[in-house]
Amino acid sequence: FLDDTLKTPEDIEQRLKLAVLGIIPKLTKQSPEEASRDLRSAFSESYRSVRTALQFSTDHGVPRVLLITSAGPGEGKSTTSLTLARNFAQMGKRVLLIEGDLRNPSLHRTLELSPEAGLSNVLAGGMLLADAVRATDDERLSVMLAGPLPPNPAELLSGPKLVSLL
């Protein structure tokens, strides 16, 4: 009776009255990149399922802005963001993936891009949005990396420039 933690998707739906868009299996033997390349894997299929659920989540289709977040590090925020971005780009949609992790960014490693410019530069006023957006191997998918690690990430993210940017 004292345990009020959420353990299952059903707990989320029943207690929080929120719809579960999908469940992504935890990988044990493969990296996310390897699992994504196998289009028949449970990992790939689960992300396509989430993409489809997002398409039907509103009466006007996919929301124009999505926020992927979690309570702690290593829970799959970057993997989920990149995989969903790639999935929507494969459908022919133009996607801008903005890495908002200004404490421990990782997309630059995954995408093999240099991390010297990005969101922190734009929010600090040192760079224009267009100059911070980078191309990827898919012409429909662009990315804005986190950029240099600022001393005040919470202040930058809570300021009015982020809302204006989005």
Secondary structure, 3 states (H helix, E strand, C coil): CCCCCCCCHHHHHHHHCCCCCCCCCCCCCCCHHHHHHCCCCHHHHHHHHHHHHHHCCCCCCCCCCCCCCCCCCCCCHHHHHHHHHHHHHHCCCCEEEECCCCCCCCHHHHHCCCCCCCHHHHHCCCCCHHHHCEECCCCCEEEECCCCCCCCHHHHHHCHHHHHHC
